Amino acid sequence: MDLKIEDMFDLKGKEKMVTRIDALRPDSKAHWGKMTVGQMLAHCNVAYEMVHEPGKHAPLGFMNKLLANVFAKGLVIGDKPYPKNGPTAPMFVMKDAKDFEIEKARLIAYMDKTFKQGAAHFEGRENMTFGKLSAKQWNTLFSKHLDHHLTQFGV
């Protein structure tokens, strides 16, 4: 699987991802995993909620944060693709039905807000799980996660 890291702080990179999101349909089926397309979009929104809606998600306890940094940080911000059907943090698990159109609009709005804030806004910004990240690491986190799930749904 090829890793497609788009520059989410660049209009061209962000628009490539939005074009892929726009190719999704409410009945799009996953090539792997258990999520519906609405759940996947809600799942992808969590990464942005953690940045743009502080307090919406409870911070991890010390041990969980330590384990995430030891075992997950390299995967999340590294240069290798996510594995299919990999484990996910509890706050990212979507069990309830999600409205496709609402979640899609929310995701694009979060992407627009992140783009408008720009890379400088994210340089050295604290991530609630991994601590301070560079703008490049933030970009990888956002882009890699979206690419993984858009690929999961064939777009």
N, CA and C atoms as an extended XYZ file, in Angstrom:
465
Properties=species:S:1:pos:R:3:atomname:S:1:resname:S:1:resid:I:1 pbc="F F F"
N         0.843       -1.177        0.000 N   MET     1
C         0.000        0.000        0.000 CA  MET     1
C         0.887        1.239        0.000 C   MET     1
N         0.595        2.192       -0.888 N   ASP     2
C         1.352        3.429       -0.947 CA  ASP     2
C         0.809        4.415        0.070 C   ASP     2
N         1.723        5.143        0.700 N   LEU     3
C         1.335        6.168        1.651 CA  LEU     3
C         1.250        7.494        0.909 C   LEU     3
N         0.104        8.146        0.996 N   LYS     4
C        -0.104        9.435        0.332 CA  LYS     4
C        -0.199       10.518        1.396 C   LYS     4
N         0.904       11.195        1.644 N   ILE     5
C         0.892       12.303        2.595 CA  ILE     5
C         0.702       13.590        1.807 C   ILE     5
N        -0.458       14.176        1.946 N   GLU     6
C        -0.732       15.472        1.332 CA  GLU     6
C        -0.410       16.559        2.343 C   GLU     6
N        -0.024       17.729        1.858 N   ASP     7
C         0.225       18.861        2.748 CA  ASP     7
C        -1.111       19.515        3.055 C   ASP     7
N        -1.620       19.238        4.240 N   MET     8
C        -2.934       19.736        4.636 CA  MET     8
C        -2.920       21.233        4.941 C   MET     8
N        -1.716       21.823        4.995 N   PHE     9
C        -1.590       23.262        5.206 CA  PHE     9
C        -1.435       23.999        3.873 C   PHE     9
N        -1.473       23.264        2.773 N   ASP    10
C        -1.377       23.803        1.428 CA  ASP    10
C        -2.735       23.603        0.749 C   ASP    10
N        -3.221       24.622        0.053 N   LEU    11
C        -4.548       24.537       -0.558 CA  LEU    11
C        -4.664       23.344       -1.500 C   LEU    11
N        -3.658       23.104       -2.305 N   LYS    12
C        -3.687       21.993       -3.261 CA  LYS    12
C        -3.797       20.641       -2.534 C   LYS    12
N        -3.014       20.455       -1.484 N   GLY    13
C        -3.051       19.208       -0.714 CA  GLY    13
C        -4.386       18.991       -0.031 C   GLY    13
N        -4.889       20.054        0.597 N   LYS    14
C        -6.194       19.955        1.271 CA  LYS    14
C        -7.292       19.647        0.256 C   LYS    14
N        -7.263       20.318       -0.879 N   GLU    15
C        -8.297       20.110       -1.889 CA  GLU    15
C        -8.254       18.697       -2.476 C   GLU    15
N        -7.078       18.099       -2.581 N   LYS    16
C        -6.993       16.703       -3.036 CA  LYS    16
C        -7.757       15.797       -2.080 C   LYS    16
N        -7.610       16.033       -0.794 N   MET    17
C        -8.320       15.219        0.199 CA  MET    17
C        -9.823       15.491        0.151 C   MET    17
N       -10.213       16.753       -0.010 N   VAL    18
C       -11.636       17.092       -0.093 CA  VAL    18
C       -12.264       16.431       -1.326 C   VAL    18
N       -11.542       16.401       -2.435 N   THR    19
C       -12.035       15.732       -3.645 CA  THR    19
C       -12.279       14.257       -3.373 C   THR    19
N       -11.372       13.627       -2.635 N   ARG    20
C       -11.557       12.212       -2.289 CA  ARG    20
C       -12.774       12.036       -1.375 C   ARG    20
N       -12.931       12.921       -0.408 N   ILE    21
C       -14.083       12.857        0.501 CA  ILE    21
C       -15.372       13.035       -0.291 C   ILE    21
N       -15.366       13.968       -1.238 N   ASP    22
C       -16.554       14.208       -2.070 CA  ASP    22
C       -16.920       13.002       -2.932 C   ASP    22
N       -15.966       12.110       -3.176 N   ALA    23
C       -16.241       10.900       -3.965 CA  ALA    23
C       -16.959        9.823       -3.142 C   ALA    23
N       -17.004        9.992       -1.830 N   LEU    24
C       -17.733        9.045       -0.981 CA  LEU    24
C       -19.234        9.225       -1.170 C   LEU    24
N       -19.967        8.151       -0.924 N   ARG    25
C       -21.428        8.172       -0.977 CA  ARG    25
C       -21.956        7.548        0.320 C   ARG    25
N       -23.190        7.871        0.697 N   PRO    26
C       -23.738        7.302        1.935 CA  PRO    26
C       -23.729        5.771        1.960 C   PRO    26
N       -23.718        5.149        0.790 N   ASP    27
C       -23.713        3.685        0.731 CA  ASP    27
C       -22.340        3.108        0.374 C   ASP    27
N       -21.290        3.932        0.417 N   SER    28
C       -19.935        3.419        0.149 CA  SER    28
C       -19.601        2.313        1.135 C   SER    28
N       -19.010        1.252        0.620 N   LYS    29
C       -18.672        0.083        1.440 CA  LYS    29
C       -17.170        0.034        1.705 C   LYS    29
N       -16.822       -0.411        2.885 N   ALA    30
C       -15.420       -0.548        3.274 CA  ALA    30
C       -14.809       -1.789        2.631 C   ALA    30
N       -13.560       -1.679        2.238 N   HIS    31
C       -12.808       -2.831        1.729 CA  HIS    31
C       -12.294       -3.694        2.879 C   HIS    31
N       -12.250       -3.129        4.074 N   TRP    32
C       -11.882       -3.875        5.276 CA  TRP    32
C       -12.495       -3.152        6.474 C   TRP    32
N       -12.528       -3.806        7.600 N   GLY    33
C       -13.034       -3.200        8.828 CA  GLY    33
C       -14.541       -3.279        8.963 C   GLY    33
N       -15.047       -2.743       10.069 N   LYS    34
C       -16.456       -2.873       10.421 CA  LYS    34
C       -17.237       -1.569       10.340 C   LYS    34
N       -16.555       -0.431       10.177 N   MET    35
C       -17.251        0.852       10.201 CA  MET    35
C       -18.061        1.087        8.927 C   MET    35
N       -19.177        1.785        9.098 N   THR    36
C       -19.900        2.320        7.947 CA  THR    36
C       -19.162        3.577        7.502 C   THR    36
N       -19.521        4.109        6.353 N   VAL    37
C       -18.862        5.322        5.873 CA  VAL    37
C       -19.153        6.505        6.806 C   VAL    37
N       -20.349        6.580        7.354 N   GLY    38
C       -20.665        7.641        8.320 CA  GLY    38
C       -19.830        7.523        9.589 C   GLY    38
N       -19.676        6.305       10.080 N   GLN    39
C       -18.836        6.078       11.258 CA  GLN    39
C       -17.380        6.423       10.972 C   GLN    39
N       -16.909        6.094        9.771 N   MET    40
C       -15.530        6.406        9.404 CA  MET    40
C       -15.308        7.912        9.416 C   MET    40
N       -16.245        8.667        8.858 N   LEU    41
C       -16.093       10.121        8.853 CA  LEU    41
C       -16.101       10.671       10.283 C   LEU    41
N       -16.992       10.150       11.124 N   ALA    42
C       -17.030       10.568       12.531 CA  ALA    42
C       -15.717       10.200       13.227 C   ALA    42
N       -15.197        9.029       12.920 N   HIS    43
C       -13.920        8.560       13.460 CA  HIS    43
C       -12.802        9.536       13.071 C   HIS    43
N       -12.769        9.945       11.809 N   CYS    44
C       -11.740       10.883       11.347 CA  CYS    44
C       -11.908       12.249       12.000 C   CYS    44
N       -13.123       12.619       12.342 N   ASN    45
C       -13.367       13.897       13.014 CA  ASN    45
C       -12.736       13.964       14.391 C   ASN    45
N       -12.559       12.831       15.041 N   VAL    46
C       -12.015       12.828       16.404 CA  VAL    46
C       -10.639       13.483       16.461 C   VAL    46
N        -9.776       13.202       15.482 N   ALA    47
C        -8.434       13.805       15.473 CA  ALA    47
C        -8.530       15.334       15.456 C   ALA    47
N        -9.504       15.852       14.734 N   TYR    48
C        -9.699       17.305       14.669 CA  TYR    48
C       -10.400       17.836       15.913 C   TYR    48
N       -11.332       17.067       16.472 N   GLU    49
C       -11.993       17.482       17.716 CA  GLU    49
C       -10.966       17.656       18.830 C   GLU    49
N        -9.982       16.782       18.866 N   MET    50
C        -8.962       16.852       19.908 CA  MET    50
C        -8.175       18.162       19.828 C   MET    50
N        -8.090       18.745       18.643 N   VAL    51
C        -7.381       20.004       18.447 CA  VAL    51
C        -8.315       21.196       18.613 C   VAL    51
N        -9.464       21.138       17.972 N   HIS    52
C       -10.338       22.296       17.864 CA  HIS    52
C       -11.435       22.364       18.924 C   HIS    52
N       -11.627       21.305       19.679 N   GLU    53
C       -12.635       21.300       20.733 CA  GLU    53
C       -12.030       20.756       22.025 C   GLU    53
N       -11.109       21.514       22.603 N   PRO    54
C       -10.458       21.028       23.830 CA  PRO    54
C       -11.503       20.686       24.900 C   PRO    54
N       -11.288       19.595       25.574 N   GLY    55
C       -12.196       19.164       26.624 CA  GLY    55
C       -13.286       18.223       26.147 C   GLY    55
N       -13.463       18.086       24.843 N   LYS    56
C       -14.505       17.173       24.335 CA  LYS    56
C       -14.157       15.725       24.658 C   LYS    56
N       -12.861       15.403       24.608 N   HIS    57
C       -12.404       14.052       24.896 CA  HIS    57
C       -11.525       14.074       26.142 C   HIS    57
N       -11.767       13.115       27.015 N   ALA    58
C       -10.992       13.040       28.249 CA  ALA    58
C        -9.534       12.714       27.937 C   ALA    58
N        -8.614       13.391       28.601 N   PRO    59
C        -7.199       13.070       28.376 CA  PRO    59
C        -6.891       11.661       28.867 C   PRO    59
N        -5.894       11.069       28.258 N   LEU    60
C        -5.462        9.739       28.684 CA  LEU    60
C        -4.769        9.831       30.032 C   LEU    60
N        -4.886        8.773       30.812 N   GLY    61
C        -4.140        8.697       32.055 CA  GLY    61
C        -2.654        8.516       31.772 C   GLY    61
N        -1.837        8.663       32.783 N   PHE    62
C        -0.384        8.602       32.612 CA  PHE    62
C         0.070        7.325       31.915 C   PHE    62
N        -0.412        6.177       32.376 N   MET    63
C         0.046        4.907       31.797 CA  MET    63
C        -0.392        4.751       30.337 C   MET    63
N        -1.636        5.103       30.046 N   ASN    64
C        -2.118        4.997       28.661 CA  ASN    64
C        -1.360        5.954       27.743 C   ASN    64
N        -1.045        7.149       28.245 N   LYS    65
C        -0.287        8.115       27.456 CA  LYS    65
C         1.131        7.580       27.210 C   LYS    65
N         1.723        7.004       28.236 N   LEU    66
C         3.062        6.428       28.098 CA  LEU    66
C         3.051        5.295       27.077 C   LEU    66
N         2.081        4.401       27.179 N   LEU    67
C         1.974        3.286       26.232 CA  LEU    67
C         1.737        3.785       24.805 C   LEU    67
N         0.891        4.800       24.663 N   ALA    68
C         0.632        5.356       23.332 CA  ALA    68
C         1.908        5.942       22.734 C   ALA    68
N         2.691        6.627       23.551 N   ASN    69
C         3.931        7.218       23.054 CA  ASN    69
C         4.956        6.157       22.687 C   ASN    69
N         5.005        5.084       23.446 N   VAL    70
C         5.971        4.021       23.170 CA  VAL    70
C         5.549        3.192       21.956 C   VAL    70
N         4.270        2.834       21.886 N   PHE    71
C         3.829        1.879       20.868 CA  PHE    71
C         3.113        2.494       19.659 C   PHE    71
N         2.498        3.663       19.810 N   ALA    72
C         1.672        4.184       18.717 CA  ALA    72
C         2.233        5.430       18.034 C   ALA    72
N         2.999        6.230       18.735 N   LYS    73
C         3.438        7.506       18.170 CA  LYS    73
C         4.171        7.322       16.844 C   LYS    73
N         5.111        6.385       16.788 N   GLY    74
C         5.856        6.156       15.550 CA  GLY    74
C         4.957        5.735       14.405 C   GLY    74
N         3.926        4.966       14.714 N   LEU    75
C         2.982        4.531       13.679 CA  LEU    75
C         2.127        5.710       13.201 C   LEU    75
N         1.677        6.532       14.141 N   VAL    76
C         0.774        7.630       13.812 CA  VAL    76
C         1.479        8.733       13.017 C   VAL    76
N         2.700        9.068       13.388 N   ILE    77
C         3.383       10.174       12.702 CA  ILE    77
C         4.586        9.709       11.887 C   ILE    77
N         4.760        8.405       11.756 N   GLY    78
C         5.861        7.858       10.970 CA  GLY    78
C         5.536        7.798        9.497 C   GLY    78
N         6.484        7.273        8.720 N   ASP    79
C         6.328        7.271        7.269 CA  ASP    79
C         5.811        5.958        6.688 C   ASP    79
N         5.366        5.057        7.534 N   LYS    80
C         4.791        3.801        7.049 CA  LYS    80
C         3.271        3.848        7.158 C   LYS    80
N         2.568        3.227        6.201 N   PRO    81
C         1.097        3.218        6.251 CA  PRO    81
C         0.575        2.480        7.483 C   PRO    81
N        -0.630        2.842        7.877 N   TYR    82
C        -1.303        2.101        8.943 CA  TYR    82
C        -1.630        0.702        8.438 C   TYR    82
N        -1.587       -0.291        9.306 N   PRO    83
C        -2.035       -1.620        8.886 CA  PRO    83
C        -3.569       -1.656        8.828 C   PRO    83
N        -4.085       -2.522        7.988 N   LYS    84
C        -5.528       -2.725        7.952 CA  LYS    84
C        -5.959       -3.390        9.247 C   LYS    84
N        -7.118       -2.989        9.746 N   ASN    85
C        -7.714       -3.573       10.959 CA  ASN    85
C        -6.829       -3.427       12.193 C   ASN    85
N        -6.047       -2.361       12.244 N   GLY    86
C        -5.188       -2.122       13.404 CA  GLY    86
C        -6.002       -1.666       14.606 C   GLY    86
N        -5.401       -1.701       15.781 N   PRO    87
C        -6.108       -1.261       16.983 CA  PRO    87
C        -6.332        0.248       16.955 C   PRO    87
N        -7.331        0.700       17.698 N   THR    88
C        -7.613        2.126       17.774 CA  THR    88
C        -7.914        2.509       19.218 C   THR    88
N        -7.620        3.743       19.550 N   ALA    89
C        -7.898        4.244       20.899 CA  ALA    89
C        -9.410        4.299       21.118 C   ALA    89
N        -9.856        4.072       22.356 N   PRO    90
C       -11.297        4.025       22.638 CA  PRO    90
C       -12.079        5.249       22.150 C   PRO    90
N       -11.499        6.447       22.246 N   MET    91
C       -12.234        7.657       21.833 CA  MET    91
C       -12.511        7.686       20.327 C   MET    91
N       -11.793        6.865       19.557 N   PHE    92
C       -11.976        6.805       18.110 CA  PHE    92
C       -12.951        5.706       17.678 C   PHE    92
N       -13.384        4.862       18.609 N   VAL    93
C       -14.285        3.762       18.280 CA  VAL    93
C       -15.706        4.310       18.114 C   VAL    93
N       -16.317        4.006       16.982 N   MET    94
C       -17.667        4.464       16.674 CA  MET    94
C       -18.606        3.261       16.659 C   MET    94
N       -19.514        3.233       17.626 N   LYS    95
C       -20.452        2.110       17.722 CA  LYS    95
C       -21.844        2.488       17.221 C   LYS    95
N       -22.230        3.751       17.414 N   ASP    96
C       -23.560        4.204       17.008 CA  ASP    96
C       -23.571        4.606       15.536 C   ASP    96
N       -24.755        4.590       14.948 N   ALA    97
C       -24.915        5.057       13.573 CA  ALA    97
C       -24.577        6.542       13.507 C   ALA    97
N       -23.982        6.965       12.398 N   LYS    98
C       -23.613        8.364       12.204 CA  LYS    98
C       -24.197        8.857       10.894 C   LYS    98
N       -24.623       10.109       10.878 N   ASP    99
C       -25.203       10.714        9.689 CA  ASP    99
C       -24.082       11.103        8.719 C   ASP    99
N       -24.080       10.481        7.548 N   PHE   100
C       -23.044       10.692        6.552 CA  PHE   100
C       -22.851       12.169        6.221 C   PHE   100
N       -23.911       12.863        5.874 N   GLU   101
C       -23.805       14.259        5.435 CA  GLU   101
C       -23.291       15.167        6.550 C   GLU   101
N       -23.767       14.958        7.753 N   ILE   102
C       -23.317       15.769        8.892 CA  ILE   102
C       -21.837       15.536        9.152 C   ILE   102
N       -21.423       14.285        9.197 N   GLU   103
C       -20.019       13.970        9.491 CA  GLU   103
C       -19.094       14.438        8.371 C   GLU   103
N       -19.561       14.322        7.136 N   LYS   104
C       -18.769       14.791        5.994 CA  LYS   104
C       -18.574       16.309        6.088 C   LYS   104
N       -19.642       17.039        6.345 N   ALA   105
C       -19.556       18.500        6.461 CA  ALA   105
C       -18.649       18.908        7.623 C   ALA   105
N       -18.755       18.214        8.733 N   ARG   106
C       -17.903       18.509        9.890 CA  ARG   106
C       -16.436       18.297        9.544 C   ARG   106
N       -16.128       17.189        8.872 N   LEU   107
C       -14.747       16.879        8.536 CA  LEU   107
C       -14.158       17.942        7.612 C   LEU   107
N       -14.889       18.319        6.595 N   ILE   108
C       -14.385       19.335        5.662 CA  ILE   108
C       -14.227       20.681        6.372 C   ILE   108
N       -15.146       21.010        7.269 N   ALA   109
C       -15.036       22.266        8.030 CA  ALA   109
C       -13.786       22.249        8.924 C   ALA   109
N       -13.531       21.120        9.577 N   TYR   110
C       -12.314       21.010       10.397 CA  TYR   110
C       -11.057       21.136        9.532 C   TYR   110
N       -11.073       20.513        8.363 N   MET   111
C        -9.925       20.599        7.457 CA  MET   111
C        -9.705       22.044        7.018 C   MET   111
N       -10.795       22.757        6.699 N   ASP   112
C       -10.692       24.159        6.306 CA  ASP   112
C       -10.125       25.008        7.445 C   ASP   112
N       -10.606       24.775        8.648 N   LYS   113
C       -10.132       25.540        9.810 CA  LYS   113
C        -8.641       25.290       10.038 C   LYS   113
N        -8.231       24.042        9.948 N   THR   114
C        -6.827       23.669       10.135 CA  THR   114
C        -5.965       24.331        9.066 C   THR   114
N        -6.420       24.293        7.824 N   PHE   115
C        -5.705       24.921        6.714 CA  PHE   115
C        -5.553       26.422        6.964 C   PHE   115
N        -6.631       27.085        7.350 N   LYS   116
C        -6.605       28.532        7.572 CA  LYS   116
C        -5.684       28.910        8.732 C   LYS   116
N        -5.619       28.063        9.743 N   GLN   117
C        -4.711       28.341       10.864 CA  GLN   117
C        -3.259       28.240       10.414 C   GLN   117
N        -2.983       27.316        9.526 N   GLY   118
C        -1.659       27.201        8.922 CA  GLY   118
C        -0.655       26.421        9.747 C   GLY   118
N         0.425       26.074        9.080 N   ALA   119
C         1.478       25.259        9.697 CA  ALA   119
C         2.089       25.944       10.916 C   ALA   119
N         2.298       27.251       10.845 N   ALA   120
C         2.937       27.968       11.963 CA  ALA   120
C         2.124       27.822       13.251 C   ALA   120
N         0.810       27.790       13.122 N   HIS   121
C        -0.065       27.620       14.289 CA  HIS   121
C         0.164       26.268       14.974 C   HIS   121
N         0.546       25.273       14.192 N   PHE   122
C         0.711       23.922       14.730 CA  PHE   122
C         2.143       23.604       15.148 C   PHE   122
N         3.089       24.430       14.779 N   GLU   123
C         4.492       24.174       15.123 CA  GLU   123
C         4.659       24.179       16.641 C   GLU   123
N         5.068       23.026       17.201 N   GLY   124
C         5.273       22.900       18.638 CA  GLY   124
C         3.997       22.813       19.454 C   GLY   124
N         2.854       22.699       18.787 N   ARG   125
C         1.573       22.619       19.502 CA  ARG   125
C         1.443       21.268       20.183 C   ARG   125
N         0.841       21.302       21.358 N   GLU   126
C         0.649       20.113       22.183 CA  GLU   126
C        -0.448       19.222       21.615 C   GLU   126
N        -0.148       17.938       21.492 N   ASN   127
C        -1.141       16.924       21.155 CA  ASN   127
C        -1.490       16.238       22.474 C   ASN   127
N        -2.772       16.026       22.727 N   MET   128
C        -3.179       15.509       24.037 CA  MET   128
C        -2.683       14.093       24.328 C   MET   128
N        -2.230       13.386       23.305 N   THR   129
C        -1.689       12.042       23.496 CA  THR   129
C        -0.175       12.009       23.389 C   THR   129
N         0.373       12.690       22.383 N   PHE   130
C         1.795       12.551       22.053 CA  PHE   130
C         2.676       13.709       22.492 C   PHE   130
N         2.103       14.725       23.133 N   GLY   131
C         2.901       15.873       23.548 CA  GLY   131
C         3.122       16.839       22.387 C   GLY   131
N         4.180       17.644       22.491 N   LYS   132
C         4.448       18.653       21.457 CA  LYS   132
C         4.869       17.980       20.159 C   LYS   132
N         4.250       18.441       19.064 N   LEU   133
C         4.561       17.933       17.727 CA  LEU   133
C         4.960       19.094       16.828 C   LEU   133
N         5.777       18.794       15.850 N   SER   134
C         6.113       19.791       14.836 CA  SER   134
C         4.930       19.912       13.872 C   SER   134
N         4.917       20.972       13.081 N   ALA   135
C         3.866       21.128       12.069 CA  ALA   135
C         3.899       19.953       11.098 C   ALA   135
N         5.091       19.486       10.762 N   LYS   136
C         5.213       18.333        9.854 CA  LYS   136
C         4.568       17.090       10.471 C   LYS   136
N         4.792       16.869       11.757 N   GLN   137
C         4.190       15.712       12.432 CA  GLN   137
C         2.670       15.845       12.495 C   GLN   137
N         2.175       17.060       12.770 N   TRP   138
C         0.727       17.284       12.763 CA  TRP   138
C         0.161       16.976       11.385 C   TRP   138
N         0.846       17.467       10.348 N   ASN   139
C         0.382       17.224        8.987 CA  ASN   139
C         0.327       15.728        8.692 C   ASN   139
N         1.369       15.010        9.079 N   THR   140
C         1.391       13.561        8.859 CA  THR   140
C         0.232       12.903        9.597 C   THR   140
N         0.010       13.299       10.836 N   LEU   141
C        -1.093       12.746       11.629 CA  LEU   141
C        -2.418       12.927       10.894 C   LEU   141
N        -2.710       14.146       10.450 N   PHE   142
C        -3.981       14.415        9.771 CA  PHE   142
C        -4.061       13.695        8.424 C   PHE   142
N        -3.057       13.876        7.587 N   SER   143
C        -3.092       13.364        6.216 CA  SER   143
C        -3.053       11.838        6.157 C   SER   143
N        -2.170       11.253        6.926 N   LYS   144
C        -2.012        9.795        6.910 CA  LYS   144
C        -3.289        9.096        7.376 C   LYS   144
N        -3.908        9.633        8.415 N   HIS   145
C        -5.130        9.042        8.949 CA  HIS   145
C        -6.251        9.119        7.907 C   HIS   145
N        -6.415       10.292        7.301 N   LEU   146
C        -7.446       10.437        6.271 CA  LEU   146
C        -7.174        9.521        5.082 C   LEU   146
N        -5.926        9.489        4.626 N   ASP   147
C        -5.595        8.631        3.485 CA  ASP   147
C        -5.944        7.174        3.782 C   ASP   147
N        -5.597        6.717        4.974 N   HIS   148
C        -5.882        5.330        5.362 CA  HIS   148
C        -7.372        5.023        5.233 C   HIS   148
N        -8.205        5.895        5.786 N   HIS   149
C        -9.640        5.615        5.799 CA  HIS   149
C       -10.321        5.901        4.458 C   HIS   149
N        -9.815        6.869        3.704 N   LEU   150
C       -10.381        7.077        2.373 CA  LEU   150
C       -10.029        5.886        1.468 C   LEU   150
N        -8.825        5.375        1.614 N   THR   151
C        -8.431        4.144        0.884 CA  THR   151
C        -9.303        2.976        1.328 C   THR   151
N        -9.597        2.900        2.617 N   GLN   152
C       -10.459        1.842        3.141 CA  GLN   152
C       -11.809        1.832        2.399 C   GLN   152
N       -12.295        3.003        2.041 N   PHE   153
C       -13.586        3.117        1.360 CA  PHE   153
C       -13.442        3.328       -0.151 C   PHE   153
N       -12.253        3.036       -0.680 N   GLY   154
C       -12.068        2.979       -2.123 CA  GLY   154
C       -11.947        4.300       -2.856 C   GLY   154
N       -11.655        5.374       -2.134 N   VAL   155
C       -11.480        6.667       -2.819 CA  VAL   155
C       -10.100        7.241       -2.553 C   VAL   155
